[in-house]
Amino acid sequence: MKVRSKKRIRIAQRSKKVPLWLRRLGIVKAELKAARFPRTAKEGFRECMMLSTTALRWLRDSIRDAHPGANEERVEAERRLLLARLSAAEGRWLTKWRKERVRYFGR
């Protein structure tokens, strides 16, 4: 048991700045235990589809609210632009995340 604790201490000392998600792993574990996950792939797919449809509807509604009087073509163009910007931001986030993963886990 002492060997394990010494190993943990060395790992903690090696990484100067521990990421926030790792420091709060207990909170994440508790949240995941309380979550209800779909029992089958079909149920999970259906739930994902409903959430995606709802999110896209909310996005379209918020664009209509921000651009009163815009026709459907303009709303659709704005929606595509916003989704492209989100995709680019996600790409930047993934690049940063991969660097962090290599830094902490060496993979």
C-alpha positions in Angstrom: 0.0 0.0 0.0 2.9 2.4 0.7 4.3 1.7 -2.7 1.1 2.8 -4.4 0.9 6.0 -2.3 4.5 6.9 -3.2 3.8 6.3 -6.8 0.8 8.7 -6.6 2.9 11.3 -4.9 5.5 11.1 -7.7 2.8 11.4 -10.3 1.3 14.4 -8.6 4.7 16.1 -8.3 5.6 15.4 -11.9 2.6 17.3 -13.2 2.8 20.9 -11.9 -0.6 22.0 -13.0 -3.3 19.4 -12.6 -6.3 20.0 -14.9 -9.5 21.1 -13.4 -11.5 18.0 -14.5 -9.0 15.7 -12.8 -9.2 17.7 -9.5 -13.0 17.3 -9.6 -13.2 13.7 -10.7 -15.3 12.8 -7.6 -18.0 15.3 -8.5 -18.1 14.0 -12.1 -18.4 10.5 -10.8 -21.3 11.4 -8.6 -23.1 13.2 -11.5 -22.6 10.2 -13.8 -24.1 7.9 -11.2 -27.2 10.0 -11.0 -27.6 10.2 -14.7 -30.0 7.9 -16.6 -28.5 6.3 -19.7 -30.5 4.7 -22.5 -30.9 0.9 -22.2 -30.6 0.2 -25.9 -28.8 1.7 -28.9 -32.2 2.4 -30.5 -33.4 4.3 -27.5 -30.2 6.2 -27.3 -30.3 7.1 -31.0 -33.9 8.3 -30.6 -33.1 10.4 -27.6 -30.1 11.9 -29.4 -32.3 12.7 -32.4 -34.9 14.4 -30.3 -32.2 16.5 -28.5 -30.6 17.5 -31.8 -34.0 18.5 -33.3 -34.8 20.6 -30.3 -31.4 22.3 -30.3 -31.7 23.1 -34.0 -35.2 24.5 -33.5 -34.0 26.7 -30.7 -31.1 27.9 -32.8 -33.4 28.8 -35.7 -35.9 30.5 -33.3 -33.1 32.6 -31.8 -31.9 33.6 -35.2 -35.4 34.7 -36.2 -35.6 36.7 -33.0 -32.2 38.4 -33.7 -33.2 39.1 -37.3 -36.8 40.2 -37.4 -38.3 40.2 -40.9 -35.6 38.0 -42.4 -36.8 35.4 -44.9 -36.2 31.7 -44.6 -33.2 31.8 -46.9 -31.5 34.4 -44.7 -32.3 32.5 -41.5 -30.8 29.3 -43.1 -27.7 31.1 -44.3 -27.2 32.6 -40.8 -27.7 29.2 -39.2 -25.1 27.6 -41.5 -22.7 30.4 -40.7 -23.1 29.9 -36.9 -22.7 26.1 -37.2 -19.5 26.6 -39.3 -18.1 28.9 -36.6 -19.0 26.4 -33.9 -17.3 23.7 -35.9 -14.1 25.7 -36.2 -14.1 26.5 -32.5 -14.6 22.8 -31.7 -11.6 22.0 -34.0 -9.4 24.5 -32.1 -10.6 23.0 -28.8 -9.8 19.4 -30.0 -6.3 20.5 -30.9 -5.7 22.0 -27.5 -7.3 19.0 -25.8 -5.0 16.5 -27.6 -1.9 18.5 -26.5 -3.2 18.4 -22.9 -3.9 14.7 -23.2 -0.3 14.0 -24.4 1.0 16.2 -21.6 -0.7 14.4 -18.8 -1.1 10.9 -20.1 1.7 10.5 -22.7 -0.5 9.3 -25.5 
